[in-house]
Amino acid sequence: MTPPPSTPSFRHGTSPRVGVVLLNLGTPDAPTAPALRRYLGEFLSDRRVVELPAALWQPLLRGVILPLRAPRSAAKYATVWLPDGSPLEVGTRALAQALETTLRARGHDVIVRHAMRYGNPSTASVLDALRDAGVTQLLAVPLYPQYCAATTASSLDAVMHWMMRQRRQPALRTRRNYADAPGYIASLAAKVRARWEAEGEPEQLLMSFHGMPRRTLDLGDPYFCECHKSARLLAEALDLPSQRWRVTFQSRFGRQAWLQPYTEPTLRELARAGCRTADVVCPGFAVDCLETLEEIAIEGKQAFLSEGGERFRYIDCLNTDPRWVERFADVVAGDLQGWPTLEPVHAQELAASRARALAMGAEAGTGSAPARS
């Protein structure tokens, strides 16, 4: 096995830092076909995402799927692109900033950054920056509320791959999910309730989650069950009877069977059956992105209205909703327990540590003696 590369020089007498990295799926750098081809090529080459032999999949991906799909996806991204970039990147960055501000207001000395599994800012580059900033204790938080191997596990794979290349690894903690976290459910319910109080309740509420191939459930992935648990808890928090809400799955790809029922066909069926008003909320997304802003808010609306529906509303993600940021900070602070985020090392102690290291023979700027001798 190739040994890890040397780690940037350590300076004795520097304070250890605690870092939090929020992990999200990824985004292209621009709403263009070349950018989408690069992004989709990376995304669809992940064996966690497409569990087919590379010898069979890669020729199909490179020769057929990317040339056809990249221009179509670019056109979709163009409809929701923001001046500062893609909604997913902009929203995830804002959430990281809001979380750091909230934690610091509570007295936590912590650095919070965001990273993407595919595209930029890459997981490796963000972790490099945290390491160079002196982070010695790292909490990795995948932003997917429900655990899925293709999202949660893949994002943590990228963290572990980075860890393998570090000579001086940070202490590492990870969060698995927050599908049933009381603060998450309460924040979702408050968001939906506020919309209904302002504009009235719909006949039907669809809770649409990102789809996955049916075989992932058969192989033991808990995603389907965790989606249903989040939906049930949200419906209970809203006091909704069973006939007024449904769980559906969106964003299927290819010809294989995916988790059902599918979102768009369900919207069409509801309208044809006489449902006049429908709202859709997406409890599987931390921040708004192409799948919510284009697939649901635009395509889903068109599907429902074209079949006779009269009013369609998309209720946006939690994003940086202040109530959610406070509750999310509770979740993260719980994961940080035992780390010295509330007990900064004092300058006098750091100076004494540096003096001891130098006395043991460490070089003035660097050295191999313990960080706090």
Buried (B, 14 or more C-beta within 10 A) or exposed (E): EEEEEEEEEBBBBBBBBBBBBBBBBBBBBBBBBEBBBBBBBBBBBBEBBBBEEEEEBBEEBBEEBBEEBBBEBBBBBEEBBEEEBBBBBBBBBBBBBBBBEBBBEBEBBBBBBBBBBBBBBBBBEBBBBBBEEBBBBBBBBBBBBBBBBBBBBBBBBBBEEBBEBBEEBBEEBBBEBBBBBEBBBBBBBBBBBEBBEEEEBBBBBBBBBBBBBBEBBEEEBBBBEBBBBBBBBBBEBBEBEEEBBBBBBBBBEEEEEBBBEBBBEBBBEBBEEEBBBBBBBBBBBBBBBBBBBBBBBBBBBEBBBEBBBEBBBBBBBBBBBEBBBBBBBBBBBEBBEEBBBBEBBEEEEBEBBBEBBBEEEBEEEEBEBEBBB
